Amino acid sequence: MATTANPSNGTQEDHQPGTKITGTGTWKDGLVAPAKDTRYKTEDVTQTKGRDFEDFFLKRELLMGIFQKGFEKPSPIQEEAIPIILQNRNVLARAKNGTGKTAAYIIPCLEKTDTTKEHIQGTLQP
């Protein structure tokens, strides 16, 4: 079940996975709710500051993709790294496996990608 905030009354709304979201008055209207991540989560991914991906002022299309892939809120490493990378500053970060390091790097890269240009604008190497 996906949960979205309803800005009109400040409540949280639950949506069944696979159903179309309507009535939120946000960019999430019309999207299909992703499946809920039921895996056990350790403090490495739950000790957040309470930010949302919307707080980073990302492109609507990128927010939609993040939501559709099942990301609900940024992990601690994402909360720290994304704003710094968006300011064109370097980041050296260390976190455990499964904490969202790759997304912390790639989300700002996708935000800064200009789709009108037909040349390589970023790389990701293992």
Secondary structure, 3 states (H helix, E strand, C coil): CEEEEECCCCEEEEECCCCECCCCCCCCCCCECCCCCCCCCCHHHHCCCCCCHHHHCCCHHHHHHHHHCCCCCCCHHHHHHHHHHHCCCCCCCCCCCCCCHHHHHHHHHHHHCCCCCCCCCCCCCC
